Amino acid sequence: MERVVEYILFFFFYSIIGWISEVIYCYIKDKKFTNRGFLFGPLCPIYGTGAVSMLLTLTWCKDIWFGKFYAGPLMVLLIGVVVCDVVEYLTSFLMEKLFRGNKHVLKEKEEKLLSYYSPVLHEGSELYSKLAVADGKVKTVKLSNGEKVAVTQGNWRALIADVPTAADRKKVFEAIFTAYEENKNTYAEIYNLVMKSEKASVQARNYASILESHLFGNNIPTSVFTNLVDVASKHNKSVKKYYKLRKKYLGLKTHYSYDRFLQLAHSDKKYSYEEGKELFFKSIENTPADFQAKAREVLRDGFVDVYEQDGKRSGAYSSSVSDSHPFILLNYTDTLDDVFTLAHEAGHSMHSLYSQEAQPAKLQHYTIFVAEIASTFNEHMLLDYLIKSGNTTKSEKIMLLQKAIDEILSTFYRQTLFANYEYNVSKMIEENKPIVAIRIDGLGYACVSVEKINLEAI
């Protein structure tokens, strides 16, 4: 017991000596006082830990080795260097893991002040949602065959795949996107508000850039992102070849962005929501029973908002909160794409259920590097099942293979394109350049040019 007390006293003594030494050194170097400890009080635990480790190691060496071998000052020095290096490395590794976010956490009064502004910082996204979704108007277009169709955020992609002429495809596309053109200055100012809010948060929390602030939580270096953009920009010959083949096969003079929804083969087959669920369930019949049970659980009635409605946001999402059953939002229109979307979002919700089983509430949110694994796994299971089932026609198999290719383009190239666009906008804000409609339009054209990432207008 007496020796334990000695070690405790040694720990505090050397922790204080280390703190004093570092404070004096920093004062001489920076001409100002710097608290070199991360605990309350004048303590640098690394020095105390190193000293106690030295004492324990030398005591052990004395009992085991020093009676048999020569232990002069050089040997003691060598042991001290090795022990202190090991302690320093382990301590720095643990502190980096445990306290890496501390430099972005402010003092209590500063955090309290920022919390008052938190609702305002997110107001830009709310404004966009209200203008684009809640106040969005459904437009009706007249097709070349005389038919009038209502174009919505939920059905415009399916309409483009089905309408008979290029002029009709353009009408459908413009019915959705002219709303952005008509309100382009308002949208630009909303975007300006969003990005200025991000810049304010970045400056307040001492991040080097907006990009770093988004990647820091997942411990992803910014070089990973910039390398992704560089690779996607330079290695896209197969993408360009694919779009040229599509253009030739479909007999198009120009392959516009919206022409990517055109099918290389055609099928009039529709899949109701119930049929889509059953196809998904059949595709995972060879998986463990628990996996199948979770698939059925996440698609249980009451946890999926299936069909499009007025004022409902577009797209598809799985939303989960710690220790709560996840919810899925769809805009189901009975297409094969919708069946894959159902499987995809079910994967996210299943991932959330598994995370809730395995992790405490604080750790249930999974990182971006694994977030799409479960969802894309479900899609591949469904794809394999449909191709191998023997119940698909040649045209349907072509459609499935095209979907697999298009998903690669969408997931890798298009998402990288969008991310690069946002990255360039963030640099504009950091350079104090205003976000106005004409400027961000030009940036958008630059990002989708043939020389850059994707080839969407040949």
Backbone torsions as a table, in degrees:
resi	resn	phi	psi	omega
1	MET	NA	-39.2	-179.0
2	GLU	-62.7	-38.0	179.8
3	ARG	-68.3	-36.7	177.7
4	VAL	-60.2	-43.9	179.0
5	VAL	-62.2	-39.8	178.4
6	GLU	-60.8	-45.1	179.9
7	TYR	-62.8	-39.1	178.4
8	ILE	-63.3	-43.9	178.6
9	LEU	-64.7	-41.1	175.9
10	PHE	-59.5	-42.8	-178.9
11	PHE	-58.5	-50.1	-177.9
12	PHE	-69.1	-38.0	-179.3
13	PHE	-60.6	-52.4	-177.2
14	TYR	-71.8	-27.8	175.4
15	SER	-64.8	-40.0	178.8
16	ILE	-70.7	-43.6	178.1
17	ILE	-59.7	-42.2	178.8
18	GLY	-63.4	-41.8	179.4
19	TRP	-62.5	-45.7	179.8
20	ILE	-61.2	-43.7	-178.9
21	SER	-61.8	-44.7	-178.1
22	GLU	-70.1	-36.9	178.6
23	VAL	-64.0	-43.0	179.0
24	ILE	-63.6	-44.8	180.0
25	TYR	-60.5	-46.5	-178.6
26	CYS	-67.6	-32.7	178.7
27	TYR	-67.5	-41.6	178.7
28	ILE	-65.2	-38.8	-176.4
29	LYS	-76.9	-44.0	-172.1
30	ASP	-105.1	-7.5	-179.1
31	LYS	61.4	29.8	175.9
32	LYS	-155.5	158.2	-179.4
33	PHE	-75.8	132.7	176.0
34	THR	-131.1	124.8	177.0
35	ASN	-76.6	109.5	-174.1
36	ARG	-85.4	-3.7	178.6
37	GLY	-94.8	158.8	175.5
38	PHE	-109.8	0.8	175.5
39	LEU	-104.1	171.1	173.4
40	PHE	-73.7	131.6	179.2
41	GLY	100.3	169.9	-176.8
42	PRO	-81.2	73.0	-176.2
43	LEU	-134.9	132.4	167.6
44	CYS	-118.5	93.3	-171.8
45	PRO	-58.3	-23.9	-178.1
46	ILE	-60.9	-36.1	179.5
47	TYR	-70.4	-42.7	177.9
48	GLY	-64.3	-41.4	179.1
49	THR	-65.1	-43.0	178.6
50	GLY	-62.6	-42.0	-179.3
51	ALA	-64.5	-46.1	-179.8
52	VAL	-65.2	-39.7	177.8
53	SER	-61.7	-39.8	177.3
54	MET	-62.3	-46.7	-179.5
55	LEU	-61.1	-44.7	-179.9
56	LEU	-64.1	-42.7	-178.2
57	THR	-67.1	-45.2	-179.3
58	LEU	-66.8	-36.0	176.9
59	THR	-63.5	-43.1	179.7
60	TRP	-65.7	-43.5	179.0
61	CYS	-62.9	-36.7	179.8
62	LYS	-63.2	-41.4	-178.3
63	ASP	-73.4	-33.5	-172.6
64	ILE	-98.0	-48.6	-171.2
65	TRP	-103.0	-42.7	-166.1
66	PHE	-64.5	-19.3	176.6
67	GLY	-75.4	-20.9	-176.5
68	LYS	-105.7	-29.5	-175.2
69	PHE	-121.8	158.9	177.6
70	TYR	-69.1	133.2	-178.4
71	ALA	-129.5	73.2	178.8
72	GLY	-82.1	-175.5	-178.9
73	PRO	-58.0	-35.8	-179.3
74	LEU	-64.2	-40.8	178.3
75	MET	-64.9	-43.1	178.8
76	VAL	-62.4	-41.1	178.5
77	LEU	-63.2	-44.4	-179.5
78	LEU	-61.6	-45.0	178.4
79	ILE	-62.5	-41.0	179.5
80	GLY	-61.8	-42.5	179.5
81	VAL	-62.1	-46.9	-178.6
82	VAL	-63.3	-47.9	-177.9
83	VAL	-62.9	-46.8	-178.2
84	CYS	-65.4	-37.1	177.7
85	ASP	-64.5	-42.9	179.6
86	VAL	-64.1	-45.0	179.3
87	VAL	-63.0	-43.6	-179.8
88	GLU	-61.1	-43.8	-178.8
89	TYR	-65.8	-48.8	-178.6
90	LEU	-62.4	-41.0	-179.6
91	THR	-66.0	-44.9	-179.8
92	SER	-64.5	-37.1	178.8
93	PHE	-63.8	-47.5	-179.5
94	LEU	-66.1	-41.3	-179.8
95	MET	-66.3	-35.6	177.7
96	GLU	-64.3	-41.5	179.9
97	LYS	-69.8	-41.3	-173.8
98	LEU	-83.3	-32.2	-170.2
99	PHE	-124.8	19.1	-175.8
100	ARG	-63.3	-25.1	-178.5
101	GLY	-88.0	-4.3	-174.9
102	ASN	-60.8	-33.0	-176.7
103	LYS	-69.0	-14.0	178.3
104	HIS	-105.6	5.2	175.6
105	VAL	-100.2	128.4	-175.0
106	LEU	-91.5	175.5	176.4
107	LYS	-68.4	162.2	-171.7
108	GLU	-55.3	-47.3	-178.0
109	LYS	-65.1	-36.8	179.5
110	GLU	-68.8	-41.0	177.5
111	GLU	-63.7	-39.6	179.3
112	LYS	-63.8	-41.5	179.3
113	LEU	-64.7	-43.5	178.7
114	LEU	-63.3	-35.0	-179.1
115	SER	-62.0	-30.4	178.3
116	TYR	-66.3	-30.9	-177.9
117	TYR	-91.6	-6.7	-175.7
118	SER	-54.7	-46.0	178.8
119	PRO	-60.6	-35.8	-178.8
120	VAL	-68.9	-36.1	-177.8
121	LEU	-63.2	-25.0	-178.7
122	HIS	-101.4	7.0	-175.2
123	GLU	-69.7	-29.2	179.0
124	GLY	-59.5	-44.7	178.7
125	SER	-63.7	-38.1	178.2
126	GLU	-65.3	-41.5	178.4
127	LEU	-61.7	-42.5	177.9
128	TYR	-60.5	-45.5	-179.2
129	SER	-60.9	-41.8	-179.5
130	LYS	-66.0	-42.4	-177.4
131	LEU	-73.1	-44.3	-173.9
132	ALA	-80.6	-33.4	-174.2
133	VAL	-107.9	-62.4	-174.4
134	ALA	-62.4	-40.8	-179.2
135	ASP	-97.6	5.5	179.5
136	GLY	-66.5	140.3	-178.6
137	LYS	-108.3	134.5	176.5
138	VAL	-76.5	128.1	179.9
139	LYS	-105.3	145.6	177.9
140	THR	-109.9	132.2	179.0
141	VAL	-119.5	149.7	177.1
142	LYS	-101.1	120.7	-178.0
143	LEU	-80.8	170.6	-176.8
144	SER	-65.0	-22.1	178.2
145	ASN	-88.7	5.0	178.6
146	GLY	92.7	-10.4	-178.9
147	GLU	-73.5	139.7	175.7
148	LYS	-104.8	129.6	-179.0
149	VAL	-129.3	142.1	174.5
150	ALA	-85.0	128.6	-177.1
151	VAL	-105.3	123.1	-178.6
152	THR	-126.5	169.5	176.6
153	GLN	-62.7	-25.5	-177.9
154	GLY	-85.1	-25.8	-172.7
155	ASN	-115.7	-4.6	-170.9
156	TRP	-64.9	-32.9	179.0
157	ARG	-67.1	-43.2	178.8
158	ALA	-65.8	-36.7	178.6
159	LEU	-64.1	-43.2	-179.5
160	ILE	-60.3	-36.8	179.6
161	ALA	-70.1	-22.5	-173.6
162	ASP	-104.5	-25.2	-174.7
163	VAL	-68.0	151.8	-167.3
164	PRO	-79.3	-26.2	-172.1
165	THR	-128.3	163.6	177.1
166	ALA	-62.9	-37.6	178.9
167	ALA	-63.3	-37.5	177.9
168	ASP	-67.4	-39.3	178.2
169	ARG	-61.6	-41.0	178.6
170	LYS	-63.9	-41.1	178.5
171	LYS	-60.8	-44.8	-179.6
172	VAL	-63.5	-45.4	-179.8
173	PHE	-60.9	-46.5	-178.0
174	GLU	-69.1	-27.1	177.5
175	ALA	-61.4	-31.1	178.0
176	ILE	-85.1	-47.3	-167.3
177	PHE	-93.3	-11.2	173.8
178	THR	-66.6	-23.5	176.8
179	ALA	-60.8	-35.3	177.2
180	TYR	-73.0	-37.8	177.6
181	GLU	-65.4	-41.8	-178.8
182	GLU	-65.2	-27.9	-178.3
183	ASN	-118.8	31.1	-170.6
184	LYS	-62.6	-36.1	-179.2
185	ASN	-70.8	-35.0	176.3
186	THR	-67.0	-45.2	178.5
187	TYR	-62.9	-39.5	179.2
188	ALA	-62.6	-40.4	-179.9
189	GLU	-70.3	-35.2	174.4
190	ILE	-62.8	-44.2	177.8
191	TYR	-61.1	-40.5	177.4
192	ASN	-59.1	-43.3	178.5
193	LEU	-63.1	-44.3	179.3
194	VAL	-59.8	-47.9	-175.5
195	MET	-72.2	-34.7	176.0
196	LYS	-66.7	-35.8	176.3
197	SER	-63.7	-41.5	177.7
198	GLU	-64.4	-43.3	-180.0
199	LYS	-61.5	-41.3	179.1
200	ALA	-61.1	-43.5	178.8
201	SER	-64.7	-40.5	179.4
202	VAL	-62.0	-44.4	179.7
203	GLN	-67.9	-40.3	-179.4
204	ALA	-65.0	-34.1	-175.0
205	ARG	-101.7	11.0	170.0
206	ASN	66.0	36.5	171.6
207	TYR	-86.8	154.3	-179.5
208	ALA	-75.5	-28.0	-178.4
209	SER	-160.7	167.0	175.2
210	ILE	-63.4	-39.3	178.1
211	LEU	-58.6	-47.1	-179.4
212	GLU	-61.4	-38.3	-178.6
213	SER	-62.7	-31.7	179.7
214	HIS	-79.5	-29.5	-176.2
215	LEU	-93.6	-19.0	-171.6
216	PHE	-61.3	-41.9	-177.0
217	GLY	-59.3	-31.1	178.0
218	ASN	-97.6	8.2	176.7
219	ASN	57.5	42.9	179.6
220	ILE	-106.3	120.3	177.4
221	PRO	-62.4	146.7	179.0
222	THR	-62.7	-24.8	179.5
223	SER	-64.5	-26.6	177.2
224	VAL	-63.8	-43.5	179.4
225	PHE	-66.3	-49.8	-177.4
226	THR	-63.6	-33.1	176.7
227	ASN	-68.6	-37.6	176.8
228	LEU	-59.7	-47.0	179.1
229	VAL	-61.8	-42.2	-178.7
230	ASP	-63.8	-43.4	-179.5
231	VAL	-65.8	-45.6	-179.3
232	ALA	-65.4	-31.0	-178.7
233	SER	-74.4	-35.2	-173.1
234	LYS	-95.8	-27.1	-173.8
235	HIS	-112.5	72.8	-176.8
236	ASN	-135.5	25.2	179.9
237	LYS	-61.5	-39.0	-179.1
238	SER	-67.5	-32.0	177.6
239	VAL	-65.5	-48.1	179.8
240	LYS	-62.5	-39.6	178.8
241	LYS	-63.1	-42.8	-179.3
242	TYR	-61.8	-45.2	-179.6
243	TYR	-68.1	-34.2	177.3
244	LYS	-67.3	-39.2	176.9
245	LEU	-65.0	-40.8	177.7
246	ARG	-61.3	-46.6	-179.0
247	LYS	-58.5	-44.3	-179.1
248	LYS	-67.9	-46.5	-176.7
249	TYR	-65.2	-39.2	-177.6
250	LEU	-84.2	-6.2	178.1
251	GLY	68.2	38.9	-177.2
252	LEU	-96.2	139.9	172.2
253	LYS	-72.8	-39.8	177.2
254	THR	-136.3	135.0	178.5
255	HIS	-96.9	100.2	-178.5
256	TYR	-84.2	167.9	-178.6
257	SER	-54.0	-45.3	-176.1
258	TYR	-72.5	-13.8	178.5
259	ASP	-71.7	-9.5	178.0
260	ARG	-65.8	-16.5	178.9
261	PHE	-84.6	-7.1	177.3
262	LEU	-70.0	138.0	-178.9
263	GLN	-91.2	142.4	176.0
264	LEU	-76.6	-19.6	172.6
265	ALA	-136.9	160.9	-171.9
266	HIS	-125.7	144.0	173.6
267	SER	-146.6	136.6	178.9
268	ASP	-89.7	5.0	-175.0
269	LYS	-66.9	135.6	177.8
270	LYS	-115.8	152.9	-177.7
271	TYR	-126.9	111.7	175.7
272	SER	-65.2	166.2	-179.5
273	TYR	-60.8	-42.6	179.7
274	GLU	-64.9	-40.0	177.0
275	GLU	-65.4	-38.8	177.9
276	GLY	-61.9	-43.7	177.7
277	LYS	-60.4	-45.2	-178.1
278	GLU	-64.6	-38.0	175.6
279	LEU	-60.6	-43.2	178.8
280	PHE	-63.7	-45.1	-179.4
281	PHE	-62.3	-38.4	178.7
282	LYS	-67.2	-33.7	-177.4
283	SER	-68.4	-18.4	-178.3
284	ILE	-113.9	21.3	-177.8
285	GLU	-63.9	-23.9	-179.4
286	ASN	-91.0	5.1	177.9
287	THR	-88.4	166.0	179.3
288	PRO	-56.7	152.8	-176.9
289	ALA	-59.1	-36.6	-178.9
290	ASP	-65.3	-38.0	178.4
291	PHE	-63.8	-44.3	179.0
292	GLN	-65.5	-38.1	179.7
293	ALA	-63.7	-40.4	179.2
294	LYS	-68.6	-35.3	177.4
295	ALA	-60.8	-43.2	179.1
296	ARG	-70.4	-34.9	-179.0
297	GLU	-64.8	-44.0	-175.9
298	VAL	-71.6	-20.8	179.1
299	LEU	-102.0	15.2	179.2
300	ARG	-66.2	147.6	179.0
301	ASP	-54.4	136.9	180.0
302	GLY	100.2	-13.2	-178.8
303	PHE	-116.7	6.5	178.3
304	VAL	-132.9	122.4	172.6
305	ASP	-93.1	102.8	-162.8
306	VAL	-84.0	-52.6	-165.7
307	TYR	-103.5	159.1	178.6
308	GLU	-67.1	143.7	177.2
309	GLN	-143.4	159.3	176.4
310	ASP	-60.6	132.8	178.5
311	GLY	81.6	0.2	179.4
312	LYS	-87.8	138.9	-178.7
313	ARG	-66.1	153.4	-177.8
314	SER	-81.1	171.3	175.8
315	GLY	85.2	-159.6	-179.8
316	ALA	-145.6	140.7	-174.9
317	TYR	-147.9	150.5	165.8
318	SER	-112.1	125.7	-177.7
319	SER	-118.4	127.5	-178.8
320	SER	-136.3	148.9	176.3
321	VAL	-126.6	147.8	-177.1
322	SER	-50.2	132.3	175.8
323	ASP	59.6	25.9	177.7
324	SER	-131.9	151.6	-179.3
325	HIS	-66.4	130.4	-179.7
326	PRO	-71.3	153.9	176.9
327	PHE	-116.2	149.3	179.2
328	ILE	-120.1	134.2	173.8
329	LEU	-110.5	125.1	175.8
330	LEU	-124.4	165.7	167.0
331	ASN	-130.1	70.5	-167.9
332	TYR	-73.9	128.4	-178.8
333	THR	-127.0	20.7	173.3
334	ASP	72.6	18.2	178.0
335	THR	-94.8	166.7	176.5
336	LEU	-63.5	-37.2	176.1
337	ASP	-56.9	-38.2	-179.8
338	ASP	-65.6	-34.0	177.6
339	VAL	-64.2	-43.2	178.2
340	PHE	-66.4	-37.6	177.4
341	THR	-63.1	-41.3	177.0
342	LEU	-57.3	-48.6	179.5
343	ALA	-62.4	-39.6	-179.4
344	HIS	-61.4	-52.2	-177.4
345	GLU	-68.5	-32.8	174.7
346	ALA	-60.6	-36.5	177.9
347	GLY	-61.1	-42.9	177.3
348	HIS	-60.6	-46.5	-177.7
349	SER	-66.7	-37.9	176.8
350	MET	-64.2	-41.1	176.1
351	HIS	-56.6	-43.1	-179.9
352	SER	-63.0	-41.2	178.7
353	LEU	-63.9	-43.2	178.0
354	TYR	-63.5	-40.2	179.1
355	SER	-63.4	-39.6	179.1
356	GLN	-65.0	-33.7	178.3
357	GLU	-70.6	-35.5	-170.3
358	ALA	-97.4	-19.0	-170.6
359	GLN	-127.2	151.0	170.0
360	PRO	-66.5	163.5	-173.2
361	ALA	-53.2	-39.0	-175.8
362	LYS	-65.1	-25.7	-173.7
363	LEU	-109.3	11.5	-174.8
364	GLN	-77.6	-18.5	178.2
365	HIS	-77.3	118.7	-176.6
366	TYR	-86.8	154.1	-174.0
367	THR	-76.8	162.9	-176.5
368	ILE	-62.8	-28.0	-177.2
369	PHE	-69.4	-22.0	-179.9
370	VAL	-115.8	-1.9	-171.6
371	ALA	-63.0	-30.1	-175.5
372	GLU	-101.0	4.7	-177.0
373	ILE	-69.0	-51.0	-177.8
374	ALA	-63.1	-40.0	-176.9
375	SER	-67.7	-47.1	-179.5
376	THR	-71.7	-28.4	174.1
377	PHE	-59.7	-46.4	178.5
378	ASN	-60.5	-41.0	179.1
379	GLU	-62.4	-42.1	-179.9
380	HIS	-68.7	-35.8	175.5
381	MET	-62.0	-43.3	179.2
382	LEU	-66.2	-42.4	179.2
383	LEU	-60.5	-48.6	-179.9
384	ASP	-60.5	-41.6	-178.7
385	TYR	-63.2	-46.6	-176.5
386	LEU	-65.7	-38.5	-179.1
387	ILE	-70.1	-38.4	-175.0
388	LYS	-91.3	-7.4	-172.6
389	SER	-68.6	-25.7	-176.9
390	GLY	83.7	0.1	-178.3
391	ASN	-101.8	7.4	-177.6
392	THR	-108.6	144.6	177.1
393	THR	-80.2	172.0	178.0
394	LYS	-60.2	-42.3	180.0
395	SER	-62.4	-40.7	-179.8
396	GLU	-67.4	-35.3	177.3
397	LYS	-66.3	-39.7	177.0
398	ILE	-62.0	-42.4	178.1
399	MET	-60.9	-39.4	-179.9
400	LEU	-67.0	-43.0	178.8
401	LEU	-65.7	-39.6	176.8
402	GLN	-61.8	-41.1	179.7
403	LYS	-61.6	-40.8	179.4
404	ALA	-61.4	-41.9	178.4
405	ILE	-66.4	-46.6	-177.8
406	ASP	-62.9	-31.7	178.4
407	GLU	-67.5	-36.7	176.2
408	ILE	-63.5	-45.5	180.0
409	LEU	-63.0	-42.1	-178.4
410	SER	-68.8	-47.3	-174.4
411	THR	-70.9	-39.5	-176.0
412	PHE	-95.0	-60.5	-172.0
413	TYR	-75.0	-49.9	-176.9
414	ARG	-66.2	-41.8	179.2
415	GLN	-65.3	-36.8	175.4
416	THR	-65.4	-38.5	177.6
417	LEU	-60.0	-49.1	-179.7
418	PHE	-62.1	-42.8	-179.5
419	ALA	-63.3	-39.0	179.2
420	ASN	-65.8	-37.7	176.8
421	TYR	-60.9	-48.9	179.6
422	GLU	-63.1	-37.2	178.6
423	TYR	-62.1	-43.3	179.8
424	ASN	-67.9	-36.0	175.5
425	VAL	-64.6	-41.1	179.4
426	SER	-62.5	-36.0	177.3
427	LYS	-68.5	-34.3	175.9
428	MET	-60.2	-45.8	-179.5
429	ILE	-64.8	-41.5	-180.0
430	GLU	-64.7	-26.6	177.3
431	GLU	-92.4	10.4	178.3
432	ASN	62.0	30.4	174.7
433	LYS	-91.2	134.2	-177.4
434	PRO	-71.2	144.9	174.3
435	ILE	-91.0	108.0	176.3
436	VAL	-125.5	159.4	-171.0
437	ALA	-56.1	-46.7	-175.6
438	ILE	-65.5	-33.5	-178.8
439	ARG	-71.0	-45.3	-177.3
440	ILE	-77.0	-24.4	171.2
441	ASP	-62.1	-46.6	-180.0
442	GLY	-62.8	-38.1	178.0
443	LEU	-64.9	-39.1	178.7
444	GLY	-61.9	-44.6	178.5
445	TYR	-62.6	-37.5	179.9
446	ALA	-64.7	-38.4	-177.2
447	CYS	-69.5	-30.8	-176.3
448	VAL	-101.3	11.6	179.9
449	SER	-67.9	160.5	-176.6
450	VAL	-58.4	-34.9	-176.8
451	GLU	-73.8	-13.0	-176.9
452	LYS	-96.8	-126.6	-166.8
453	ILE	-84.1	-50.1	-169.9
454	ASN	-119.7	167.5	178.0
455	LEU	-126.4	95.2	-172.9
456	GLU	-119.0	-0.3	173.9
457	ALA	-143.6	97.2	-175.4
458	ILE	-104.1	NA	NA
